[in-house]
Every structure is written in C-alpha cells, then in structure tokens.
Amino acid sequence: MADKPDMGEIASFDKAKLKETETQENTLPTKETIEQEKQSEIS
C-alpha cells in the first residue's frame, strides 16, 4: 500500500509564503439564455 504522508512538513508550513488571490464566481446561464442561444444557432 501507499506510504503515509509526512505530517511534519504540513505542521511546519509557513502560511505567510502564500500569495493573495482574487476569487471570481462564474454563474450558470439561465434556461432562457440557453434557449436563446439554441435559437440563434439554428438561424
């Protein structure tokens, strides 16, 4: 089987080295938007 991970590295990890990131949310299209796109593909 696989070896167990070294938890010592996790315990000594320095969070200050992490970079700040900006999260962007992507919303799903509505049913109406999907229907409009389907109609424009047919035309």
Secondary structure, 3 states (H helix, E strand, C coil): CCCCCCHHHHHCCCHHHCCCCCCCCCCCCCHHHHHHHHHHHHC
